[in-house]
Amino acid sequence: MSKESAHQIASWKDYPENNEWNTDENWEGSEVPTEVAMFVNSGITCINFSKLSKAVIEKILFKKGAPSYNFTITVNSDTPALTITGEGIVNESGHIQSFTVASKGKNYWHPQLKFAGKASAGSYNVSYYSGPESLENGFGGGIIGFCDHTTAGAAMFTVRTGAQAPPRENSTVGGEVSFSDFSNAGTSRFFIFGTLGKDGDTFGNTVFHDQASAAHAVFTNMGGTVPKGDGGNTQLYNNATAAFGIFNNYGGVCPEANGGDVAFDGNATGGNGQFYNRVATAKGAFGGVTSFNNNPPFMQGSGAKAGEGYYYNYGASQIEHGGGGHTEFTAKYGSPTAENAHIFNYGSILKDKSTAGHTIFSISPPTEYYPSAGNAVIWNYPGLGKEGAGGFTEFSVYEKGTCLGVPNAGQAVFHNVGASVEGASGGFTSFNGISDAANAKLIAYGGINQGSGGMISFSDKSTGAGASIELMGNGTLDLSKHKGKLTVARMILTGGMLNIQLGRKITSLHIDTELVMNAPGTTFCFVKDEKGGFEYNIKFKILSASNLSEYQASQFTGNRIHGIAPTFSIKGKDLFVAYLK
């Protein structure tokens, strides 16, 4: 074999001088290879890298019958200790091959193990660990970086952080696997763990930048294990996509612990991914979460998108459970949209609504950003048992201040399912503050077995001029906490219940286009304004519709107040109620 070919292709010796990759004498031909590094049998199978290592290889080949090797990188440098540029990792040995990156990472531009070109991290029988050497006494962790058109293949990755807080000048979120340029996660599996110590900002992290793709990989973001600590995180920035990835976000396992998290920021998209946000297994802990534009950078107008993904938010199924899984469109750094997503919010066995699966569209003014439900289809399911809270979707404005837009329901469709157990709450959608139902279709289904119906509620100064509302059975539209008249485009009543406040400020309903009644009657539930204004023998205008004259006053019924039944009357396009003594 020529000197040149030996330099390009070489086998790790049966009896090397030491365990260092960078030592020439450890390789057949006495030179470190630059093209193919082959491993068969050897007396040393734990391989390290020198402090000055800048090793570059195109292919690492484990030949048939080779034992398990472990490659450990502890080098702290701005230059990768090992760069793989060609075919990547090929394991024909029949044994698991392992790579450990236990360096002190800085950022994704400076990984300690780097895949470049079109290199692959290998198949299911190759394992990677990014994190400190000691979980108890270490901090942070190394960075495994994929760039160009590389792929994580079908390998397995474990990403962790240590219990110790990193020094601020070298701060890191923990071990990290990063994807940049056009790289992808292949069909690999990722197990990402959260905070172990008192520093809640340190956690294992898998990150996608630029045009990187999660492809068909599976990500398990473990729930937090210490109070106020984060769970494992997967983050997507720039124009990265979740593609067809599967993401499992587990809830916290001790009080005050946060759940595992997938975060979309910049213009990243959920693609066709599947997201499972699971309930916290401890009281006082938070569920797994998928969030949109909750982190920097600030965007110019647009923001992250949920794509055509499926988002499942689970509620508590046992009494010791805590916060429900949730999806958040927080619009702190951009204007996200649910786009064409399918979102499922499941109910809880517990009474506290925070233990149910839920989706939040919110802003905190002053801000130029606001979220939209886009063209999503959202299902809110009922509570699981007696007094169980229903899954819900909420549109909220938390503070007063200027804003260029408000959380809105876009053209989305909301299915609010009624309960099948007596005492359980139905699924619901609520609009609070100055949020807007926009042009959405809102449906509240009736409950069975004396269960509550699904509910749609408007409170404060929320609006819905272009929205369509449909009530079935004991499905409910609640306006009792709305300030003044609410206008919607269309209402379909197949039964249904309407909650209206009577008094100084009447929370009446105006239907701009058409009222359709497909059932013999509809029921009102009237509550008296706590600030006064309710009087007997006074007519209150509670509803108006251009085609109201097509119906009879006898088709409307309501609750008694102090034993007195309401009297309804229609005049032109207006419906009135009075309690006559």
N, C-alpha and C positions, 0 to 999 in steps of 0.2 A: 504493500500500500504506500503510495507516495506521501510525502510530507504534507502536501496541500490537501489531499483527500482525507488524511488522518485528522487534519485540523477541522475539516468540515463535518466529518462523521466519526463518532467515537463511542465506545462502550465504557460504561463505568466498570472499573476493575473488580475482579473477584476479591482481591485483597488490597484495597486502596491504602494510601499513606495515612489519610485522616478522613474526616467527614465533610470536608469543604469542597463545594462545587468548583470553586475558582482555582484549585490546586491542579496544575498540569499533570503531576505524577499520579493522580487518582484515575486517569483515563488511559485506555489503551492507545498507544501512539504518543503518550506523554504530552498531549496538548488538549486544552479545553475545547470541545467542539463548538461550532457556530451554526451548523446546519441541522444535524440530527444527533441527539443524545439518546443512547440506547441503554436499557437496564435489563439485566437477566439475573443471575445469581450473584450475591455479594455478601461479604462478611459485615459490611456496614450498610445499613438501609435507612439510617436517619441522617439526612444531608442538610447542611447549613450553607450560608453564604457569607463571604468575607465582608468586613466593614466597608471596604472600597468597591464592593461588587457592582459591576455594570454588565452582567452577563446577558447575552442575546442569543437566542436559539430559535430555529424555525419549527422544530418538531421534537417532542419528547416521546419516545417509544418504549413501552414496557412489553418485552417479548413474552411469548407463551412460557408459563412455568415460573416467571419472575415472582419473588415474594412481594409483600406489601412494603412500599417505601413511604417515608414521610419527609417532605421538604419543608424546612422552617426558615422563614425570613424574619430576622429581628433588626435588620439594617434600618437606621433612621437617616434618610437622605432625600434630596429633591429629585434624585435620579433613581429609576426602578432598579432594585437589586437583580431582578430577572424580567426580561422582556421576551415574549413569545410571539413571533412574527409570521410564521408560515402556516402549516397545517394545524399545529397546536398539539394537544395531548391525545395520544392514541394508546389505549390500554388493552393489550391482548393477553394479559397475564392470568386472568381469572381471579385476581385478588383486588381489593380496594386500594387505590393509591391516593395519598393524602398530601395536601399543601396547606401549610399554616403560615399566616401573615400576622405576626405579633409585634409589629413595629408601632411607632407613634405617628399615626397619620396626620396630615395637615389639611389637604383638600384633594379633590378628584383630579386636579392637574398633575399631582405628584404621587401616583400610586407606587407601592413597593413591588407589587406583582402586576405586570402590564401585559395585556393581550392586544396586539396590533395587526394591521392588515386584514386578513380573513381567518385568523386563528380561532380554533375552537377549544373550549375548556374541557372537552372530552365527554364521555358517555356517563351512564348511571353509576359506573364503578369508579368514578373519580370524585373525591370529596375535598371541599375547601373550608377552611376556618379563618375568619377575620375577627380579631379581638385580642385582648391582652394575654400574656402567658399565664398570669394568675388572675382569676376572676376576683378573688378576695383582696389581693394586695396591689393589683394593677389598675390602670385607667386607660380610657380610650381604646385604641386598637388600630390595626393596619388597614390599608386600602388596597383592594383588588380592583383594577381598572380595565374596562373594555372600551376600545375606541375603534375608529374606522368602520369596517364591516365585520367585526368579530362577533362571536356568539358564545354564550355560556353553555351551549350544547345541551346535554341532558344530565349534567353534573349536579351534585348536591352541595349547597352552601349553608354554613352556619355563621351567623353574624352576631357578635356580642360586644359588651362593654364591661369594664371593671367596676368595682365598688368604690374606688377612690376617685375624687374629683380631679380633673386635669388642671395643671397650672394655666392661668389665663393666657399667657403669651403663647401657649401651645394648645389652646383649647380645641377640642374635637368632640363630635357627637358620639364617638365610639367607633367600633369596627364598621367598615363600610365596603359595599360592593357598588361600584359606579359604572354606568353605561353612558357613553357620549357618542357624538357623531351619528353614525347609522348602525351602531351595534345593537344586538338584541339578546334577550334572555333565553331564547330557544325553548326547550321543554324542561328546563332545569327546575329544581326545587330549592326554595329558600326558607330557612327557619331563622327568624329575626327576633332577638330578645331585647328587653328594655332595661331601664335603669336598675342598678343594683345598690347604689349608695344614696347619699343625701343630695347629690347634685342631680336634680330632675331634668336637666338639659342634656344629659349624656344618655345615649341609647344606641342600640344597633340600628344600622340604616342601610337600605338599598335605594339607590338614586338613579333616575333617568334624566339625561340632559339632551339638548339639541333635538335630533330626530330619532332618538333611540326608542326601542320598542320592547315591551314586556313579552311580546310574541305569545307563546302558549305555556309559559312558565306558571308555576304554582308558588304563591307567597303566603307564608304563615307568620303574621305579626302577632307575637305573643303579648298577652296582657301584662300590665305593670304588676310588680311583685313587692314594691315598697310604697309607703304612704307618699303621695304627691309625685311619685315617679312616673315616667312615661313608659308605655309599652314599646314594642318594636315598631319601626317606621319604614314605610315605602313611600318615596316621594318622586313626583314627576314634574319636571320643569320645561320651559321653552315650548317646543312643539312635540314633546315626547308623547307616546301613546301606550295605553294599557293593552291595546290590541285584543288578543283572545285570552289574556291572563286570568288566573283565578286567584282571588285575594281573600284570605281568611283573617279577619281582625278580631282577636279575642278580647274580652273584657278584663278589667282588673281583678286580681285575686285576693286583695286585702283592702281594707277601708282607705279611701282617698286615692287609691291608685288609678291611673288613667289606662284606657284600653289601647290595644294595638291600633295602628293608624295608617291609612293611605291618604296622602295629600296631593292634590292636583293644584299646581300653581302655574303662573305664566299663561301660555295658551295650550297647555297639555290637555289631552282628551282621554276619556274612559274607554273609547273605542267600542269593542264588543265584549269587554271584560265582564267577569262575574265577581261581585263583591258581597261578602258575607260578614256583616257587622253583628257580632255576637254579644249577648248580655254579660254583664259583670257577674262573677260567681260569688262576690262578697257584698254585703250591705255597705253602702257608702262609697262604693267604687263606681267607676264610669265604664260604660260599654265601649265596644270597638266602634271605630268611626271612620268614615270616608269624608274628606273635606275638600272644598273648592275655594281657591284664592284666599286662604287663611294665612299665607306666608308671603314674604317678599319674593320677587320684586314688584314694585308698582307697575301697573300696565297702562297703556294708552287705550282707554275705552273698553276693549273686549277683555275676555278672560278665559278661564278654563271651562271645559265642556264635559258633560257626562256621557256624550256620544250616544251609542245605542246599547249601552251596558245594562246589566241587571243588578239592582242593588237591593239586598235583603237585610232588613233591620229587625232583629229579634227582640222579643220581650221576655220578662222573667217567667220562668215555668216552675220555680221553687221559691219557698218563702224566704230563704236566705240569700236570694239573688239581689243584685243592686241595679245600677243604671242600664237601660236598654241600649241596644245597638242603634246607631243613628248616622244619618248623612246630613252634612251641613254645607249650605251655599252661603258662606259668610260675607263674601264681597269686601274683605278688608283691603285687598290689594289689587282688585280687578273686578270686572262684572261677569260672573260665571252664569252658565245656563245649564239646566237639566237636559236640554236639547231633545233627543228622541229616546231618552232612557225609560226603563221600566223599573219602578220603585215599589217595594213591598214593605209596609210597616205593620208588624205583627203585635198583637195585644199582649197583656201581662196578666199573670194570676194575682198580682198585687194591686192595691188601690192607688198608689202613687203613680201619677202619669209618667214621671221620668223613668220608670222601670219598663215602660212599653217601648217598642220600636218606633222611631220617629224620624222625620225629615224637617229641617229648619231652613227657611229662606229669610235672611235677616241683614240689617245694616245698623250701624251706630253713627248717626250724623255728628259732626259735619263730614260729608263724604261725597265724592263724585261717582262712586260705584254703586251698583245695585244688582241683585240676582233676579233671574227669571226661571220659571218652570218650563219655558220653551214649549215643546210639543210632547212632553213626557206623558206617560200613563202611570198614575199613582194609585195604589190600593192601600187603604187604611182598614185593617182588620180589627174585630172586636176583642174585648177582654176574654181571658181564658176561663175564668170562673166567677163566682158570685163576688161582686164589687171589683172585679178585675178591670184595669184601665185599658181602653182601646188604643190601638196604634193610631198615630196622628201625623198630619202635616201642618206646619205652622208658618205663617208669614208675619214677620214682626219688625217694627222700628223701635229700637230700645231707648234712644235718647232724642231730645229736641235739637234742632239745628238744620242748617241748609243741606240740601241734597239735590242732585241733578235728576234722580229717578228713585223709585221706591221698589221694594220687593214685590214682584208681580207674578201672577199665575200663567201668563202668556196665553197659549192656546192649548194648554194641557187638559187632560181628562182626569178627574178625581173620583174614585169609587170608594164610598164610605159605607162599610158593610155593617149591618145590624147584628146584635148579639143573639146567641142561641141559648143563653143561660139566664135565668131570672136574676136581676141585680147587676149583671155585667154591663159595662158601657160599650157602646158601639164605636167603630172607628170614626174619626172626625178630621175635618179640615177647618182651620181657624185663620181669620184675617184680623190683625191687630194694628194699632197705631194708624198710620196713613198708608198701609199696604193696599194693593189693588188686585182684585180677582181678574182684571183685564178681560180677555175673551175666552176664558176657561169654561169647560163644561163640568159642573159639580153635581154629583149624584149621591143622594143619601137613601140607602136601602132600609127597609123595615126589618125589625128583629122578629124572632120567633120564640115560642115557649116563654113568653112574657119578658124577653130580653129587650133592652133599649135599642132603638133604631140608630142608624148612622146619623151623623150630625154635621152641619155646615154652620159656622158661626162668623158673624161680623161684629166687631166691637170698635170702640173709639171712633175715628173718622175714616175708617177703611172704606174702599169703594169697589164697585164691580159693574160699571155701566154696560160693559160688553158681554158680561157673563150670562150663561144659561144655567138654571138650577132645576133639578128634578128631584122630587120627594116621593117616596113610596112607603106604604104601610105607615109605621110610626117613625119613619125618617124625618129628621127635624132641621128646620132653618131657625137659628137662634139669633134674634136681633135685640135681645133684651138689654145688652150693654153697649149698643151702638148709639152714637150721638146724632140723633135726628134721622131724616129719611135716607133709606138706601135705595138706589136705582139699579136694576138689573135689566138685561135685554129680554129675557124670556124665562117663563116658569112653567113647568109641567107638574101637575099634581095628580098622582095616583094614590090618593089618601094624603098622608103627610101631616106634619104639625109645624106651626109657626109660633115662635115665642116673641111677643111684642110687649114693650113697656108702655104703660099709660100714665099720663100725668103732665107735669110741666113741659117735659121734652118727650114727645111721642116718637118711638122708633118705628116709623111706618115703612112700608115697602111700596115702591113704584116699579111697575113692570112696563118697560118702554115699548116693547114690540107686541108680545102676545102672551096671554094666559091660557093654558090648556088644562082642563080638568077631565081626567079619565076615570074618576071614581065618583060615587054618589056625593061625597062630601069631604071637607078638610077641617081640621081642628086647630083652634088657636089656644095658646096658653098665655094669659095676660098676667103681668106682674105690675104692681104699683110703683111709680117713681118714688124712690126713698126721699127725695127732696120735696115731695109734695106735688100738688097740681091735680091729683085724681079726685074726681067728684062724681057723685051719682047723678043720674038724669042729664048727663052731658054726653053729646055725641063726639066720639074721637074718630078721626079719619085714619084708618089703619092700612089700607091697601088701595092702589089705583092701577088700572089697566085699560088700555084703549078699547078692548073688547069685553069689558066686565059686564056690560048689559046683556050678554048672551047667557048669563048665569042668574041663579036665584039666590036671594039672601038666605033661604032655608038650607042651602048647601053648606053653610058655614056654622060651626058650633064652637063653643069655648067653655072654659072653666068657670065655676061659680066663685064669686068673691063675697065672703060673709053670708053665704047661703043664697045669694042672688045670681040668677042665670043671666048671661049676656043677651042682648037683643041686637040683631044685625039688620042693616038696611043698605040698599044700593041706590045711589043717586048718580045717574050718568055713568061716568067711568070710575066712581069712587065707592069704596066699601066703608061703612061706619059701624061702630059698636057703641052701645050704651048699656049701663047698668041702671035699670029703672026701679025706683022704689015706689 
